[in-house]
Amino acid sequence: MKLADFAGPALPVSDDDVRAAAKVLCVTTRHVRAVMAVESRGRGVHPETRRPIILFEPHIFARETKGRFSATHPDISYATWGGKPYPATQGQRYDQLVAAMALDETAALRSASYGLFQIMGFNHRACGHASVQSFVRDMIQGERAQLRCFALFIVANHDMHAALKASDWAGFARRYNGPGFAQHGYDQKLKAAFAQAAA
């Protein structure tokens, strides 16, 4: 894949799409909108570039590649999360992804999160895709596809799904964002977003 390949039709998510996803998940639309608001501030595609919103994770790339690029490419491959600040702009984050793709495309794509729900590429099978390339092409289609993948991802992860249905925000955040969720207040952000979301 090339950088130009990441620009897609940018199909927006609609209220009907959110209602359909909520029905599949057996939750309210407020649950879906709360996760959307916290993970991507409700925006899954950059309005100018028409590329999915991403975050490249150098520590995941190091894990995926067994650290073989950490010495030569320390800006995109290092062992510990938080080793360096994330780039501020989407352009800079895509620069990281493209640089990593030049070294190992599959590992690079697996090491970024995408779209409205910032699902990591290494979760592609839970989203119904046999390859991470197929998953990313789906993310490129826009927010509708991103929402569909989110629903599949949650259903495939039973404990996560149960926590979401129960509005157990700490339990959901632990499974969705990892063990460091409390440090960043993900559970409290989800709880607040749920309270603020329109039905």
N, C-alpha and C positions, 0 to 999 in steps of 0.2 A: 504494500500500500504506500501511496505517496501523500504528502500533505494535502494536495488538491482533492484527493479522494474523500477527505473528511467533510467537505461541504455538501450538504444534502438539501432535500426539499423543505426541511424544517417544519414539518406538519405540527401545528399546535395541538395541545390537549384541550378538549372541550369539557363542559360540565357533564354532558352525557357520557363521555369517556370515563370520567372520575366516578360517576354513579355505577357504571358497568363494572369497573374494577372493584369498587367497594362491595358490590353484590357478590362477585367471585370470592372475595376475601371474607365475606360475612362480617363486615365492619361498616361503620358509617363513612360518609364522604369526609367527615372531619378527620378521621384517622388517616386517610390517604393524604389529605391536604396538609396535615401536620408534618408528616414525614417529608413531603415535597418542600414545605417551607423551610425546614431545618437543613435538609441536605443540599438544596440548591437555591434557596430563596425564591422558589417557585419558577425558576427559569432553567430549562434544559438545553437550550440552543442559544448561541450568541447571535443577537439580532443582525449584526453586520456581516460576520463571516459565514453564518449559517452552519457552523460546526457545533457538535455537542460540547457542552461545558465539561471540562475534564480536570482531574488532578492526578499528576504523575507522582508515584510513590517510589523514590530511589531505594528505600530499604527493601521494598518488595522486589524490585528489579535485581538487587543484589542477591536476594534469596532465590529468585527464579533462575539466576545464572550462576549460582554457587560462588558469587563474589569474584568471578574471573575478570570483571572489568573495573573493580573498585580502585585498583592502583592507577590505572591509566585514565579513568573517567570518574574522578571523585565527586563531580557535581551531579551525576545521574546514577551513581551506584555507591551506596554506603550501607553499613550493616545495621545501624540503629535508627529507629524512627525518631524524628526531631533532631537529627544530626545537623541539619542546616535549615534555615527558613524556607518556606515554599515561595516560589516566584509569585509576584503580585498579580501579573496579568495572564489572561488566557493565551496570548501570543507567546509569552515566555514559557508557559507550561507545555504548549505544543512544541516549542523548540526542544524542550527536554525529551518529549515523547519521540520526536523525529530522530533526534540524536541516538536515542536508545534503540529505535527500530533499525538504524543502520548497523548496529552491532548484533541484534537478535530480535527480529520482528515479533515473533510469537511471545517471547518473554516480555518485551516492551509493552505490547498491547494488553497482556495479562496484568501488567503492573500499574495500570491507570484505572481510575474510576470515571464513570460516564453518566451524563444526562441528569434528568430531574431527580433521580434517586441515588446518584453517585455509586452505582454498583460496580464493583471491581471486575476487571476483565477475567480474572481467574475463576469467577463464578459463572462463566458462560454456560456450562452444562445445566445448572439449576434454572437458567433462563430459557432453556429449550434449544440451545445451539451446540452443535457438535464441535465447533472450533471457535476460538476467540475472534478470528477474522469475520466469521459469520455474525457473531454477536455485535461486533463493532459496526459492521455494515447496517445492522438493524438500528443501533443507536443513532446512526447518521440520518436515518429516515425522519427523525423528529420525536417530539414529545409523546405522541400516541404510541409509538413503538416502545419508547422508554417506559411508559406506564404499563404496557402489556408485559414487558419483561419483569418489571417490579412485582406484579401480581404472581407470575410464575415462580419467581425467586422466593417470595414469602411462602407460598403454598408448599414449595419443596423443602422448606426449613420449618419443621413442625413446631419446635419449641418457640421459635421466633414468631410464627403465626399465632400460636396460643397466647403469647405475651401481648401481641398487638390487639387481638380480639378482647383481651381482658383489660386493655388500657394500662397494662403494667409497663410503664415507660422505662423504668430502670432495667427490667428484664429484657425488654425489647432492645434498648440501647446497648446493653452488654453484648447481645448477640449480633446486632447490626453494625455497631461501631467498634467493638472490641473491648478488652478489659480496661482500657484507659478512658472509657466513656465519662466517668464521674469527674475526672480531672478537667474535662472540657464542658461539663454541665449538659451533656446531650439529653439526658433524661428530663432535666428541668426545662430545657428549650422545647422539647417535644410536648411536654405537659402544657406549657404556656401557649404553644402554637395550636394545640388541640382546643384549648379554651377559647382562643381567638378566632378559630376557623368558622366560616359560615357553613351552615348545614346545607 
